[in-house]
Amino acid sequence: MEERVEHFLKAKGCEYLLGFVPSTMGYVLFCGISAALLVSFVVIFGGSMPLTLLSFVGGLFFPHLVLRLSDASDNDAMLRDLQKLFEMLKIEIHAGVFVVDALEECSHYITHKRLKQGVEELLSEIYACKDVKEVLDDFGEKFDNPHIDALVIILKQSLESGYMVNQLEAAFEQVKDVERAIHIKLEHRCERKVALIQVFFMLGILAIAIFCSLMEFQGVFAGWE
């Protein structure tokens, strides 16, 4: 259980947000404090017992939800950098550049802070003459992202075979497909927001028209009296 919690915190970017990965006990304590604060807020404003229990459960899972939403946002924001990374690695490797040197060169063009920090830490540990496969595993565990998992597998295989251009091409195309899907999803979300605004706008006009009609009828009836 403890290992699962630590793996979750590491994969969801807790180290990037806080600067460290808290222990399982520390995370559980933080969730308890979150629940206690929310329950206190509900009790102060006279909440019922069911609402108090609901707020307790919500407070417990609030840090978990924040980490998941933050990680999902990071993964969407990393797509363009990952696409660029795969494309540049493919070009560098095809030109005969050693894989670690190619990765260092590509890291200069990464704009997403979490991804850039992860790649820089990966390179520093490799240059520190640590076990490369272990370092790559540790790098992969810092993210919950299938494209980074694919990058780790490709880098591992390159150390054995020394050839990975075709694999990088496939990974690059996969990232492009996901980016298109996210772009379509954002377009649909924007269309739904526009439609919702239009509905609220029409309801507002209708409410104003009804109010004006009632006021006019009230004036008419007052004249008859």
Long-range contacts (C-beta under 8 A, 24 or more apart in sequence): 7-141, 8-67, 9-67, 10-141, 10-142, 11-71, 11-141, 11-142, 11-143, 11-144, 12-67, 12-68, 12-70, 12-71, 12-144, 13-67, 13-70, 13-71, 13-74, 13-114, 13-142, 13-143, 14-67, 15-142, 16-113, 16-114, 16-117, 16-118, 16-142, 17-67, 17-70, 27-63, 30-63, 31-59, 31-60, 31-61, 31-62, 31-63, 31-64, 32-60, 34-59, 34-60, 34-62, 34-63, 35-59, 35-60, 35-62, 38-62, 71-144, 74-112, 74-114, 75-143, 75-144, 75-145, 76-182, 77-112, 78-112, 78-114, 78-115, 78-145, 78-147, 79-147, 79-175, 79-178, 79-179, 79-182, 80-179, 81-109, 81-110, 81-111, 81-112, 81-115, 81-116, 82-115, 82-145, 82-147, 82-148, 82-151, 82-175, 83-172, 83-175, 83-176, 83-179, 84-109, 84-110, 85-109, 85-110, 85-151, 86-151, 86-168, 86-171, 86-172, 86-175, 87-172, 89-168, 90-165, 90-168, 90-169, 90-172, 93-158, 93-164, 93-165, 93-168, 94-165, 99-155, 99-158, 99-159, 99-164, 100-126, 103-155, 115-143, 118-142, 118-143, 132-159, 133-159, 147-171, 147-174, 147-175, 147-178, 150-174
